[in-house]
């Protein structure tokens, strides 16, 4: 699932008329890089949630044939926040663990290896999250990470990369079609010892501001994507 329903307030005025996932980064819109990498990893079934200017995203991507995937859309009307959007999309996602990607990140993470590691962990955990070293715009991080377990201690903290593999059971008590944030569910899972993760030290950008959009464009040009 790719999260693409947000308003993109920090990216305004660019997102007043163009949804953030469709902002151009090199030869692809931002969301296009996710679709390319998912297809390369052998993932063909993709769910995208839509709210702000969602019709533009659906018109641009269609059913996903250009990218070698099959896209199904979860229409929210008004954005439901992350957990609400996932809970609403669960009928499209099925009963097995699924990969979740924020639509506004750019990364070189190797998805097949991530999925293999996550599969080995999700027998006893609700989610396996990718963490990154704390970026300048989020210096305090989100979770501590010790021996593959995420917690809320004040040491060895890292930032959630907006990439993770989740078991649907994480959202079983979250009502669909209602606004619900992801952070409380992650905190509860961490407190219960059911949240694991790993650190990605390669390329990662939260493309949340015009300045970081330019950094993403520069990086894509440098690596020749």
PyMOL CGO cylinders between C-alpha atoms (Angstrom):
from pymol import cmd
from pymol.cgo import CYLINDER

trace = [
    CYLINDER, 0.00, 0.00, 0.00, 1.21, 3.48, -0.87, 0.3, 1, 1, 1, 1, 1, 1,
    CYLINDER, 1.21, 3.48, -0.87, -0.12, 6.34, 1.25, 0.3, 1, 1, 1, 1, 1, 1,
    CYLINDER, -0.12, 6.34, 1.25, -1.08, 9.18, -1.07, 0.3, 1, 1, 1, 1, 1, 1,
    CYLINDER, -1.08, 9.18, -1.07, -4.07, 10.92, 0.54, 0.3, 1, 1, 1, 1, 1, 1,
    CYLINDER, -4.07, 10.92, 0.54, -2.35, 13.76, 2.39, 0.3, 1, 1, 1, 1, 1, 1,
    CYLINDER, -2.35, 13.76, 2.39, -2.71, 17.46, 1.71, 0.3, 1, 1, 1, 1, 1, 1,
    CYLINDER, -2.71, 17.46, 1.71, 1.03, 18.23, 1.64, 0.3, 1, 1, 1, 1, 1, 1,
    CYLINDER, 1.03, 18.23, 1.64, 0.75, 21.47, 3.61, 0.3, 1, 1, 1, 1, 1, 1,
    CYLINDER, 0.75, 21.47, 3.61, 4.51, 22.02, 3.90, 0.3, 1, 1, 1, 1, 1, 1,
    CYLINDER, 4.51, 22.02, 3.90, 4.85, 21.74, 0.12, 0.3, 1, 1, 1, 1, 1, 1,
    CYLINDER, 4.85, 21.74, 0.12, 2.40, 24.52, -0.63, 0.3, 1, 1, 1, 1, 1, 1,
    CYLINDER, 2.40, 24.52, -0.63, 1.87, 26.29, -2.98, 0.3, 1, 1, 1, 1, 1, 1,
    CYLINDER, 1.87, 26.29, -2.98, 3.05, 23.41, -5.18, 0.3, 1, 1, 1, 1, 1, 1,
    CYLINDER, 3.05, 23.41, -5.18, 0.39, 21.10, -3.76, 0.3, 1, 1, 1, 1, 1, 1,
    CYLINDER, 0.39, 21.10, -3.76, -2.46, 23.57, -4.15, 0.3, 1, 1, 1, 1, 1, 1,
    CYLINDER, -2.46, 23.57, -4.15, -3.03, 22.23, -7.64, 0.3, 1, 1, 1, 1, 1, 1,
    CYLINDER, -3.03, 22.23, -7.64, -0.86, 19.10, -7.85, 0.3, 1, 1, 1, 1, 1, 1,
    CYLINDER, -0.86, 19.10, -7.85, -0.97, 16.23, -5.31, 0.3, 1, 1, 1, 1, 1, 1,
    CYLINDER, -0.97, 16.23, -5.31, 2.44, 15.72, -3.73, 0.3, 1, 1, 1, 1, 1, 1,
    CYLINDER, 2.44, 15.72, -3.73, 2.89, 12.15, -5.08, 0.3, 1, 1, 1, 1, 1, 1,
    CYLINDER, 2.89, 12.15, -5.08, 2.68, 13.55, -8.63, 0.3, 1, 1, 1, 1, 1, 1,
    CYLINDER, 2.68, 13.55, -8.63, 5.40, 16.18, -8.20, 0.3, 1, 1, 1, 1, 1, 1,
    CYLINDER, 5.40, 16.18, -8.20, 8.09, 15.44, -10.75, 0.3, 1, 1, 1, 1, 1, 1,
    CYLINDER, 8.09, 15.44, -10.75, 11.42, 13.97, -9.60, 0.3, 1, 1, 1, 1, 1, 1,
    CYLINDER, 11.42, 13.97, -9.60, 13.59, 13.39, -12.64, 0.3, 1, 1, 1, 1, 1, 1,
    CYLINDER, 13.59, 13.39, -12.64, 11.81, 11.35, -15.27, 0.3, 1, 1, 1, 1, 1, 1,
    CYLINDER, 11.81, 11.35, -15.27, 9.11, 10.10, -12.89, 0.3, 1, 1, 1, 1, 1, 1,
    CYLINDER, 9.11, 10.10, -12.89, 6.58, 11.59, -10.51, 0.3, 1, 1, 1, 1, 1, 1,
    CYLINDER, 6.58, 11.59, -10.51, 7.55, 10.87, -6.92, 0.3, 1, 1, 1, 1, 1, 1,
    CYLINDER, 7.55, 10.87, -6.92, 5.08, 7.99, -6.62, 0.3, 1, 1, 1, 1, 1, 1,
    CYLINDER, 5.08, 7.99, -6.62, 6.35, 6.55, -9.88, 0.3, 1, 1, 1, 1, 1, 1,
    CYLINDER, 6.35, 6.55, -9.88, 9.67, 5.62, -8.27, 0.3, 1, 1, 1, 1, 1, 1,
    CYLINDER, 9.67, 5.62, -8.27, 7.79, 3.55, -5.69, 0.3, 1, 1, 1, 1, 1, 1,
    CYLINDER, 7.79, 3.55, -5.69, 5.88, 1.75, -8.42, 0.3, 1, 1, 1, 1, 1, 1,
    CYLINDER, 5.88, 1.75, -8.42, 9.07, 1.05, -10.39, 0.3, 1, 1, 1, 1, 1, 1,
    CYLINDER, 9.07, 1.05, -10.39, 10.79, -0.38, -7.33, 0.3, 1, 1, 1, 1, 1, 1,
    CYLINDER, 10.79, -0.38, -7.33, 7.77, -2.45, -6.30, 0.3, 1, 1, 1, 1, 1, 1,
    CYLINDER, 7.77, -2.45, -6.30, 7.55, -4.01, -9.74, 0.3, 1, 1, 1, 1, 1, 1,
    CYLINDER, 7.55, -4.01, -9.74, 11.30, -4.72, -9.73, 0.3, 1, 1, 1, 1, 1, 1,
    CYLINDER, 11.30, -4.72, -9.73, 10.85, -6.47, -6.37, 0.3, 1, 1, 1, 1, 1, 1,
    CYLINDER, 10.85, -6.47, -6.37, 8.15, -8.71, -7.82, 0.3, 1, 1, 1, 1, 1, 1,
    CYLINDER, 8.15, -8.71, -7.82, 5.25, -6.93, -6.12, 0.3, 1, 1, 1, 1, 1, 1,
    CYLINDER, 5.25, -6.93, -6.12, 2.45, -6.59, -8.66, 0.3, 1, 1, 1, 1, 1, 1,
    CYLINDER, 2.45, -6.59, -8.66, -0.61, -5.81, -6.51, 0.3, 1, 1, 1, 1, 1, 1,
    CYLINDER, -0.61, -5.81, -6.51, -0.67, -2.25, -5.19, 0.3, 1, 1, 1, 1, 1, 1,
    CYLINDER, -0.67, -2.25, -5.19, -3.29, -0.32, -3.19, 0.3, 1, 1, 1, 1, 1, 1,
    CYLINDER, -3.29, -0.32, -3.19, -3.17, 3.49, -3.15, 0.3, 1, 1, 1, 1, 1, 1,
    CYLINDER, -3.17, 3.49, -3.15, -5.39, 5.60, -0.89, 0.3, 1, 1, 1, 1, 1, 1,
    CYLINDER, -5.39, 5.60, -0.89, -6.69, 8.87, -2.29, 0.3, 1, 1, 1, 1, 1, 1,
    CYLINDER, -6.69, 8.87, -2.29, -8.15, 12.08, -0.89, 0.3, 1, 1, 1, 1, 1, 1,
    CYLINDER, -8.15, 12.08, -0.89, -6.62, 15.48, -1.77, 0.3, 1, 1, 1, 1, 1, 1,
    CYLINDER, -6.62, 15.48, -1.77, -6.71, 15.85, -5.59, 0.3, 1, 1, 1, 1, 1, 1,
    CYLINDER, -6.71, 15.85, -5.59, -6.94, 12.08, -5.73, 0.3, 1, 1, 1, 1, 1, 1,
    CYLINDER, -6.94, 12.08, -5.73, -8.61, 12.10, -9.14, 0.3, 1, 1, 1, 1, 1, 1,
    CYLINDER, -8.61, 12.10, -9.14, -5.36, 13.45, -10.61, 0.3, 1, 1, 1, 1, 1, 1,
    CYLINDER, -5.36, 13.45, -10.61, -3.40, 10.52, -9.20, 0.3, 1, 1, 1, 1, 1, 1,
    CYLINDER, -3.40, 10.52, -9.20, -5.87, 7.98, -10.53, 0.3, 1, 1, 1, 1, 1, 1,
    CYLINDER, -5.87, 7.98, -10.53, -5.92, 9.65, -13.95, 0.3, 1, 1, 1, 1, 1, 1,
    CYLINDER, -5.92, 9.65, -13.95, -2.11, 9.73, -14.12, 0.3, 1, 1, 1, 1, 1, 1,
    CYLINDER, -2.11, 9.73, -14.12, -1.48, 6.15, -12.98, 0.3, 1, 1, 1, 1, 1, 1,
    CYLINDER, -1.48, 6.15, -12.98, -4.59, 4.38, -14.22, 0.3, 1, 1, 1, 1, 1, 1,
    CYLINDER, -4.59, 4.38, -14.22, -4.53, 0.68, -13.49, 0.3, 1, 1, 1, 1, 1, 1,
    CYLINDER, -4.53, 0.68, -13.49, -0.72, 0.68, -13.29, 0.3, 1, 1, 1, 1, 1, 1,
    CYLINDER, -0.72, 0.68, -13.29, 0.05, -1.10, -16.57, 0.3, 1, 1, 1, 1, 1, 1,
    CYLINDER, 0.05, -1.10, -16.57, 2.79, 1.37, -17.51, 0.3, 1, 1, 1, 1, 1, 1,
    CYLINDER, 2.79, 1.37, -17.51, 4.61, 0.41, -14.31, 0.3, 1, 1, 1, 1, 1, 1,
    CYLINDER, 4.61, 0.41, -14.31, 3.99, -3.31, -14.54, 0.3, 1, 1, 1, 1, 1, 1,
    CYLINDER, 3.99, -3.31, -14.54, 1.65, -3.42, -11.55, 0.3, 1, 1, 1, 1, 1, 1,
    CYLINDER, 1.65, -3.42, -11.55, -2.08, -3.62, -10.88, 0.3, 1, 1, 1, 1, 1, 1,
    CYLINDER, -2.08, -3.62, -10.88, -3.35, -0.66, -8.87, 0.3, 1, 1, 1, 1, 1, 1,
    CYLINDER, -3.35, -0.66, -8.87, -6.53, -0.57, -6.83, 0.3, 1, 1, 1, 1, 1, 1,
    CYLINDER, -6.53, -0.57, -6.83, -7.64, 2.64, -5.20, 0.3, 1, 1, 1, 1, 1, 1,
    CYLINDER, -7.64, 2.64, -5.20, -9.11, 3.28, -1.76, 0.3, 1, 1, 1, 1, 1, 1,
    CYLINDER, -9.11, 3.28, -1.76, -11.14, 6.48, -1.98, 0.3, 1, 1, 1, 1, 1, 1,
    CYLINDER, -11.14, 6.48, -1.98, -11.40, 8.42, 1.27, 0.3, 1, 1, 1, 1, 1, 1,
    CYLINDER, -11.40, 8.42, 1.27, -13.04, 11.69, 0.31, 0.3, 1, 1, 1, 1, 1, 1,
    CYLINDER, -13.04, 11.69, 0.31, -11.57, 13.50, 3.29, 0.3, 1, 1, 1, 1, 1, 1,
    CYLINDER, -11.57, 13.50, 3.29, -8.16, 12.22, 4.38, 0.3, 1, 1, 1, 1, 1, 1,
    CYLINDER, -8.16, 12.22, 4.38, -8.48, 9.77, 7.28, 0.3, 1, 1, 1, 1, 1, 1,
    CYLINDER, -8.48, 9.77, 7.28, -4.89, 9.95, 8.61, 0.3, 1, 1, 1, 1, 1, 1,
    CYLINDER, -4.89, 9.95, 8.61, -2.63, 6.92, 8.26, 0.3, 1, 1, 1, 1, 1, 1,
    CYLINDER, -2.63, 6.92, 8.26, -4.33, 4.33, 10.48, 0.3, 1, 1, 1, 1, 1, 1,
    CYLINDER, -4.33, 4.33, 10.48, -7.80, 5.34, 9.32, 0.3, 1, 1, 1, 1, 1, 1,
    CYLINDER, -7.80, 5.34, 9.32, -6.73, 5.07, 5.71, 0.3, 1, 1, 1, 1, 1, 1,
    CYLINDER, -6.73, 5.07, 5.71, -5.19, 1.64, 6.23, 0.3, 1, 1, 1, 1, 1, 1,
    CYLINDER, -5.19, 1.64, 6.23, -8.22, 0.36, 8.14, 0.3, 1, 1, 1, 1, 1, 1,
    CYLINDER, -8.22, 0.36, 8.14, -10.47, 1.54, 5.31, 0.3, 1, 1, 1, 1, 1, 1,
    CYLINDER, -10.47, 1.54, 5.31, -8.28, -0.20, 2.72, 0.3, 1, 1, 1, 1, 1, 1,
    CYLINDER, -8.28, -0.20, 2.72, -8.01, -3.54, 4.57, 0.3, 1, 1, 1, 1, 1, 1,
    CYLINDER, -8.01, -3.54, 4.57, -10.62, -5.26, 2.35, 0.3, 1, 1, 1, 1, 1, 1,
    CYLINDER, -10.62, -5.26, 2.35, -8.30, -4.58, -0.59, 0.3, 1, 1, 1, 1, 1, 1,
    CYLINDER, -8.30, -4.58, -0.59, -5.15, -5.64, 1.28, 0.3, 1, 1, 1, 1, 1, 1,
    CYLINDER, -5.15, -5.64, 1.28, -6.25, -9.10, 2.42, 0.3, 1, 1, 1, 1, 1, 1,
    CYLINDER, -6.25, -9.10, 2.42, -5.27, -11.08, 5.49, 0.3, 1, 1, 1, 1, 1, 1,
    CYLINDER, -5.27, -11.08, 5.49, -1.51, -11.41, 4.96, 0.3, 1, 1, 1, 1, 1, 1,
    CYLINDER, -1.51, -11.41, 4.96, 1.20, -8.93, 5.99, 0.3, 1, 1, 1, 1, 1, 1,
    CYLINDER, 1.20, -8.93, 5.99, 1.64, -6.05, 3.56, 0.3, 1, 1, 1, 1, 1, 1,
    CYLINDER, 1.64, -6.05, 3.56, 4.32, -3.53, 2.70, 0.3, 1, 1, 1, 1, 1, 1,
    CYLINDER, 4.32, -3.53, 2.70, 3.40, 0.07, 3.52, 0.3, 1, 1, 1, 1, 1, 1,
    CYLINDER, 3.40, 0.07, 3.52, 5.13, 3.04, 1.92, 0.3, 1, 1, 1, 1, 1, 1,
    CYLINDER, 5.13, 3.04, 1.92, 4.66, 6.73, 2.52, 0.3, 1, 1, 1, 1, 1, 1,
    CYLINDER, 4.66, 6.73, 2.52, 4.06, 8.28, -0.87, 0.3, 1, 1, 1, 1, 1, 1,
    CYLINDER, 4.06, 8.28, -0.87, 6.43, 11.17, -0.17, 0.3, 1, 1, 1, 1, 1, 1,
    CYLINDER, 6.43, 11.17, -0.17, 9.69, 9.36, 0.57, 0.3, 1, 1, 1, 1, 1, 1,
    CYLINDER, 9.69, 9.36, 0.57, 12.49, 8.56, -1.84, 0.3, 1, 1, 1, 1, 1, 1,
    CYLINDER, 12.49, 8.56, -1.84, 14.92, 5.77, -1.01, 0.3, 1, 1, 1, 1, 1, 1,
    CYLINDER, 14.92, 5.77, -1.01, 17.31, 3.21, -2.45, 0.3, 1, 1, 1, 1, 1, 1,
    CYLINDER, 17.31, 3.21, -2.45, 16.34, 0.49, 0.04, 0.3, 1, 1, 1, 1, 1, 1,
    CYLINDER, 16.34, 0.49, 0.04, 16.43, -3.03, -1.41, 0.3, 1, 1, 1, 1, 1, 1,
    CYLINDER, 16.43, -3.03, -1.41, 12.83, -4.17, -1.05, 0.3, 1, 1, 1, 1, 1, 1,
    CYLINDER, 12.83, -4.17, -1.05, 13.29, -7.93, -1.64, 0.3, 1, 1, 1, 1, 1, 1,
    CYLINDER, 13.29, -7.93, -1.64, 15.80, -8.19, 1.22, 0.3, 1, 1, 1, 1, 1, 1,
    CYLINDER, 15.80, -8.19, 1.22, 13.56, -6.09, 3.47, 0.3, 1, 1, 1, 1, 1, 1,
    CYLINDER, 13.56, -6.09, 3.47, 10.58, -8.34, 2.78, 0.3, 1, 1, 1, 1, 1, 1,
    CYLINDER, 10.58, -8.34, 2.78, 12.61, -11.46, 3.48, 0.3, 1, 1, 1, 1, 1, 1,
    CYLINDER, 12.61, -11.46, 3.48, 13.78, -10.11, 6.84, 0.3, 1, 1, 1, 1, 1, 1,
    CYLINDER, 13.78, -10.11, 6.84, 10.30, -8.93, 7.76, 0.3, 1, 1, 1, 1, 1, 1,
    CYLINDER, 10.30, -8.93, 7.76, 8.74, -12.29, 6.92, 0.3, 1, 1, 1, 1, 1, 1,
    CYLINDER, 8.74, -12.29, 6.92, 11.03, -13.96, 9.42, 0.3, 1, 1, 1, 1, 1, 1,
    CYLINDER, 11.03, -13.96, 9.42, 9.97, -11.50, 12.14, 0.3, 1, 1, 1, 1, 1, 1,
    CYLINDER, 9.97, -11.50, 12.14, 6.23, -11.15, 11.74, 0.3, 1, 1, 1, 1, 1, 1,
    CYLINDER, 6.23, -11.15, 11.74, 5.39, -14.51, 13.29, 0.3, 1, 1, 1, 1, 1, 1,
    CYLINDER, 5.39, -14.51, 13.29, 5.85, -12.82, 16.67, 0.3, 1, 1, 1, 1, 1, 1,
    CYLINDER, 5.85, -12.82, 16.67, 5.44, -9.13, 15.83, 0.3, 1, 1, 1, 1, 1, 1,
    CYLINDER, 5.44, -9.13, 15.83, 2.73, -6.85, 14.50, 0.3, 1, 1, 1, 1, 1, 1,
    CYLINDER, 2.73, -6.85, 14.50, 5.06, -4.81, 12.31, 0.3, 1, 1, 1, 1, 1, 1,
    CYLINDER, 5.06, -4.81, 12.31, 8.64, -4.53, 11.10, 0.3, 1, 1, 1, 1, 1, 1,
    CYLINDER, 8.64, -4.53, 11.10, 9.64, -0.93, 10.45, 0.3, 1, 1, 1, 1, 1, 1,
    CYLINDER, 9.64, -0.93, 10.45, 12.50, 0.63, 8.56, 0.3, 1, 1, 1, 1, 1, 1,
    CYLINDER, 12.50, 0.63, 8.56, 14.26, 3.27, 10.62, 0.3, 1, 1, 1, 1, 1, 1,
    CYLINDER, 14.26, 3.27, 10.62, 16.82, 5.86, 9.53, 0.3, 1, 1, 1, 1, 1, 1,
    CYLINDER, 16.82, 5.86, 9.53, 19.36, 8.01, 11.37, 0.3, 1, 1, 1, 1, 1, 1,
    CYLINDER, 19.36, 8.01, 11.37, 17.57, 11.10, 12.67, 0.3, 1, 1, 1, 1, 1, 1,
    CYLINDER, 17.57, 11.10, 12.67, 17.48, 13.78, 9.95, 0.3, 1, 1, 1, 1, 1, 1,
    CYLINDER, 17.48, 13.78, 9.95, 18.03, 17.46, 10.78, 0.3, 1, 1, 1, 1, 1, 1,
    CYLINDER, 18.03, 17.46, 10.78, 14.31, 18.20, 10.65, 0.3, 1, 1, 1, 1, 1, 1,
    CYLINDER, 14.31, 18.20, 10.65, 13.51, 15.45, 13.21, 0.3, 1, 1, 1, 1, 1, 1,
    CYLINDER, 13.51, 15.45, 13.21, 16.50, 15.27, 15.57, 0.3, 1, 1, 1, 1, 1, 1,
    CYLINDER, 16.50, 15.27, 15.57, 14.73, 13.54, 18.48, 0.3, 1, 1, 1, 1, 1, 1,
    CYLINDER, 14.73, 13.54, 18.48, 13.69, 10.49, 16.46, 0.3, 1, 1, 1, 1, 1, 1,
    CYLINDER, 13.69, 10.49, 16.46, 10.62, 8.30, 16.97, 0.3, 1, 1, 1, 1, 1, 1,
    CYLINDER, 10.62, 8.30, 16.97, 11.70, 5.06, 18.65, 0.3, 1, 1, 1, 1, 1, 1,
    CYLINDER, 11.70, 5.06, 18.65, 14.65, 3.49, 20.40, 0.3, 1, 1, 1, 1, 1, 1,
    CYLINDER, 14.65, 3.49, 20.40, 16.04, 0.40, 18.71, 0.3, 1, 1, 1, 1, 1, 1,
    CYLINDER, 16.04, 0.40, 18.71, 17.76, -2.36, 20.65, 0.3, 1, 1, 1, 1, 1, 1,
    CYLINDER, 17.76, -2.36, 20.65, 18.35, -5.87, 19.28, 0.3, 1, 1, 1, 1, 1, 1,
    CYLINDER, 18.35, -5.87, 19.28, 15.65, -5.46, 16.65, 0.3, 1, 1, 1, 1, 1, 1,
    CYLINDER, 15.65, -5.46, 16.65, 13.00, -4.27, 19.11, 0.3, 1, 1, 1, 1, 1, 1,
    CYLINDER, 13.00, -4.27, 19.11, 11.55, -0.78, 18.91, 0.3, 1, 1, 1, 1, 1, 1,
    CYLINDER, 11.55, -0.78, 18.91, 10.71, 1.00, 22.13, 0.3, 1, 1, 1, 1, 1, 1,
    CYLINDER, 10.71, 1.00, 22.13, 10.25, 4.45, 23.61, 0.3, 1, 1, 1, 1, 1, 1,
    CYLINDER, 10.25, 4.45, 23.61, 13.43, 4.85, 25.62, 0.3, 1, 1, 1, 1, 1, 1,
    CYLINDER, 13.43, 4.85, 25.62, 15.45, 8.04, 25.21, 0.3, 1, 1, 1, 1, 1, 1,
    CYLINDER, 15.45, 8.04, 25.21, 18.60, 6.29, 23.98, 0.3, 1, 1, 1, 1, 1, 1,
    CYLINDER, 18.60, 6.29, 23.98, 19.59, 4.89, 20.58, 0.3, 1, 1, 1, 1, 1, 1,
    CYLINDER, 19.59, 4.89, 20.58, 16.65, 6.61, 18.92, 0.3, 1, 1, 1, 1, 1, 1,
    CYLINDER, 16.65, 6.61, 18.92, 15.95, 6.56, 15.21, 0.3, 1, 1, 1, 1, 1, 1,
    CYLINDER, 15.95, 6.56, 15.21, 13.34, 8.02, 12.88, 0.3, 1, 1, 1, 1, 1, 1,
    CYLINDER, 13.34, 8.02, 12.88, 10.62, 5.97, 11.20, 0.3, 1, 1, 1, 1, 1, 1,
    CYLINDER, 10.62, 5.97, 11.20, 11.30, 6.03, 7.47, 0.3, 1, 1, 1, 1, 1, 1,
    CYLINDER, 11.30, 6.03, 7.47, 7.68, 5.70, 6.37, 0.3, 1, 1, 1, 1, 1, 1,
    CYLINDER, 7.68, 5.70, 6.37, 8.43, 2.17, 5.19, 0.3, 1, 1, 1, 1, 1, 1,
    CYLINDER, 8.43, 2.17, 5.19, 7.30, -0.96, 7.00, 0.3, 1, 1, 1, 1, 1, 1,
    CYLINDER, 7.30, -0.96, 7.00, 5.71, -4.36, 6.76, 0.3, 1, 1, 1, 1, 1, 1,
    CYLINDER, 5.71, -4.36, 6.76, 2.51, -4.64, 8.80, 0.3, 1, 1, 1, 1, 1, 1,
    CYLINDER, 2.51, -4.64, 8.80, 0.25, -7.45, 9.90, 0.3, 1, 1, 1, 1, 1, 1,
    CYLINDER, 0.25, -7.45, 9.90, -3.43, -6.56, 9.37, 0.3, 1, 1, 1, 1, 1, 1,
    CYLINDER, -3.43, -6.56, 9.37, -4.05, -7.46, 13.04, 0.3, 1, 1, 1, 1, 1, 1,
    CYLINDER, -4.05, -7.46, 13.04, -2.41, -4.13, 13.91, 0.3, 1, 1, 1, 1, 1, 1,
    CYLINDER, -2.41, -4.13, 13.91, -5.58, -2.42, 12.65, 0.3, 1, 1, 1, 1, 1, 1,
    CYLINDER, -5.58, -2.42, 12.65, -8.28, -4.87, 13.76, 0.3, 1, 1, 1, 1, 1, 1,
    CYLINDER, -8.28, -4.87, 13.76, -9.68, -2.44, 16.35, 0.3, 1, 1, 1, 1, 1, 1,
    CYLINDER, -9.68, -2.44, 16.35, -9.43, 0.64, 14.12, 0.3, 1, 1, 1, 1, 1, 1,
    CYLINDER, -9.43, 0.64, 14.12, -12.82, 1.45, 12.58, 0.3, 1, 1, 1, 1, 1, 1,
    CYLINDER, -12.82, 1.45, 12.58, -12.81, 2.10, 8.84, 0.3, 1, 1, 1, 1, 1, 1,
    CYLINDER, -12.81, 2.10, 8.84, -13.94, 5.41, 7.35, 0.3, 1, 1, 1, 1, 1, 1,
    CYLINDER, -13.94, 5.41, 7.35, -12.93, 7.31, 10.48, 0.3, 1, 1, 1, 1, 1, 1,
    CYLINDER, -12.93, 7.31, 10.48, -9.91, 9.50, 11.18, 0.3, 1, 1, 1, 1, 1, 1,
    CYLINDER, -9.91, 9.50, 11.18, -7.23, 7.61, 13.14, 0.3, 1, 1, 1, 1, 1, 1,
    CYLINDER, -7.23, 7.61, 13.14, -3.53, 8.28, 13.57, 0.3, 1, 1, 1, 1, 1, 1,
    CYLINDER, -3.53, 8.28, 13.57, -0.87, 5.60, 13.30, 0.3, 1, 1, 1, 1, 1, 1,
    CYLINDER, -0.87, 5.60, 13.30, 1.38, 6.75, 16.16, 0.3, 1, 1, 1, 1, 1, 1,
    CYLINDER, 1.38, 6.75, 16.16, -0.85, 5.49, 19.02, 0.3, 1, 1, 1, 1, 1, 1,
    CYLINDER, -0.85, 5.49, 19.02, -0.99, 2.02, 17.46, 0.3, 1, 1, 1, 1, 1, 1,
    CYLINDER, -0.99, 2.02, 17.46, 2.78, 1.95, 17.03, 0.3, 1, 1, 1, 1, 1, 1,
    CYLINDER, 2.78, 1.95, 17.03, 3.33, 3.08, 20.62, 0.3, 1, 1, 1, 1, 1, 1,
    CYLINDER, 3.33, 3.08, 20.62, 1.00, 0.39, 21.94, 0.3, 1, 1, 1, 1, 1, 1,
    CYLINDER, 1.00, 0.39, 21.94, 2.74, -2.28, 19.86, 0.3, 1, 1, 1, 1, 1, 1,
    CYLINDER, 2.74, -2.28, 19.86, 6.15, -1.08, 21.03, 0.3, 1, 1, 1, 1, 1, 1,
    CYLINDER, 6.15, -1.08, 21.03, 5.04, -1.16, 24.67, 0.3, 1, 1, 1, 1, 1, 1,
    CYLINDER, 5.04, -1.16, 24.67, 3.84, -4.75, 24.15, 0.3, 1, 1, 1, 1, 1, 1,
    CYLINDER, 3.84, -4.75, 24.15, 7.15, -5.82, 22.59, 0.3, 1, 1, 1, 1, 1, 1,
    CYLINDER, 7.15, -5.82, 22.59, 5.48, -6.45, 19.24, 0.3, 1, 1, 1, 1, 1, 1,
    CYLINDER, 5.48, -6.45, 19.24, 7.22, -3.80, 17.16, 0.3, 1, 1, 1, 1, 1, 1,
    CYLINDER, 7.22, -3.80, 17.16, 10.50, -4.62, 15.46, 0.3, 1, 1, 1, 1, 1, 1,
    CYLINDER, 10.50, -4.62, 15.46, 12.73, -2.82, 13.06, 0.3, 1, 1, 1, 1, 1, 1,
    CYLINDER, 12.73, -2.82, 13.06, 16.01, -2.29, 11.28, 0.3, 1, 1, 1, 1, 1, 1,
    CYLINDER, 16.01, -2.29, 11.28, 18.13, 0.70, 10.29, 0.3, 1, 1, 1, 1, 1, 1,
    CYLINDER, 18.13, 0.70, 10.29, 18.61, 1.75, 6.68, 0.3, 1, 1, 1, 1, 1, 1,
    CYLINDER, 18.61, 1.75, 6.68, 21.80, 3.77, 6.26, 0.3, 1, 1, 1, 1, 1, 1,
    CYLINDER, 21.80, 3.77, 6.26, 21.54, 4.28, 2.50, 0.3, 1, 1, 1, 1, 1, 1,
    CYLINDER, 21.54, 4.28, 2.50, 19.70, 7.00, 0.63, 0.3, 1, 1, 1, 1, 1, 1,
    CYLINDER, 19.70, 7.00, 0.63, 16.46, 8.26, 2.16, 0.3, 1, 1, 1, 1, 1, 1,
    CYLINDER, 16.46, 8.26, 2.16, 14.62, 11.54, 1.81, 0.3, 1, 1, 1, 1, 1, 1,
    CYLINDER, 14.62, 11.54, 1.81, 11.35, 12.70, 3.31, 0.3, 1, 1, 1, 1, 1, 1,
    CYLINDER, 11.35, 12.70, 3.31, 10.27, 14.86, 0.38, 0.3, 1, 1, 1, 1, 1, 1,
    CYLINDER, 10.27, 14.86, 0.38, 8.12, 17.11, 2.52, 0.3, 1, 1, 1, 1, 1, 1,
    CYLINDER, 8.12, 17.11, 2.52, 9.23, 20.63, 1.56, 0.3, 1, 1, 1, 1, 1, 1,
    CYLINDER, 9.23, 20.63, 1.56, 10.19, 22.42, -1.67, 0.3, 1, 1, 1, 1, 1, 1,
    CYLINDER, 10.19, 22.42, -1.67, 13.83, 22.38, -0.54, 0.3, 1, 1, 1, 1, 1, 1,
    CYLINDER, 13.83, 22.38, -0.54, 13.80, 18.61, -0.07, 0.3, 1, 1, 1, 1, 1, 1,
    CYLINDER, 13.80, 18.61, -0.07, 12.03, 18.19, -3.40, 0.3, 1, 1, 1, 1, 1, 1,
    CYLINDER, 12.03, 18.19, -3.40, 14.98, 19.91, -5.04, 0.3, 1, 1, 1, 1, 1, 1,
    CYLINDER, 14.98, 19.91, -5.04, 17.36, 17.67, -3.08, 0.3, 1, 1, 1, 1, 1, 1,
    CYLINDER, 17.36, 17.67, -3.08, 15.47, 14.63, -4.36, 0.3, 1, 1, 1, 1, 1, 1,
    CYLINDER, 15.47, 14.63, -4.36, 15.74, 15.88, -7.93, 0.3, 1, 1, 1, 1, 1, 1,
    CYLINDER, 15.74, 15.88, -7.93, 19.47, 16.49, -7.52, 0.3, 1, 1, 1, 1, 1, 1,
    CYLINDER, 19.47, 16.49, -7.52, 20.03, 13.00, -6.09, 0.3, 1, 1, 1, 1, 1, 1,
    CYLINDER, 20.03, 13.00, -6.09, 18.09, 11.27, -8.85, 0.3, 1, 1, 1, 1, 1, 1,
    CYLINDER, 18.09, 11.27, -8.85, 20.11, 13.18, -11.43, 0.3, 1, 1, 1, 1, 1, 1,
    CYLINDER, 20.11, 13.18, -11.43, 23.37, 12.19, -9.74, 0.3, 1, 1, 1, 1, 1, 1,
    CYLINDER, 23.37, 12.19, -9.74, 22.60, 8.46, -9.61, 0.3, 1, 1, 1, 1, 1, 1,
    CYLINDER, 22.60, 8.46, -9.61, 21.14, 8.38, -13.11, 0.3, 1, 1, 1, 1, 1, 1,
    CYLINDER, 21.14, 8.38, -13.11, 17.72, 6.98, -12.25, 0.3, 1, 1, 1, 1, 1, 1,
]
cmd.load_cgo(trace, "trace")
